[in-house]
């Protein structure tokens, strides 16, 4: 069905906050624009992507979406720690935005 869930930690629990449907590039674009909509407190100089065994092409689609929709200058890749990776499973991708100070 092409459903890709968006997860967030709310009150210490990992919960599905939205489900996206469609191809990976379309879902990534919707996810990023949803997260950034109306936000003027995000630092566009950098963004972090953390992953745990991402599917082929996934990281490239996310980087392209962040450049196109978020206009981020530096995209830094990291690995997800064992707690998040173990709890969420393979294929998990996290995007961490920095706030302006």
PyMOL commands that set and color helices and strands:
alter all, ss='L'
color gray80, all
select helices_A, chain A and resi 24-36+58-70+82-88
alter helices_A, ss='H'
color red, helices_A
select strands_A, chain A and resi 3-10+13-21+42-52+74-79+92-99
alter strands_A, ss='S'
color yellow, strands_A
deselect
rebuild
show_as cartoon
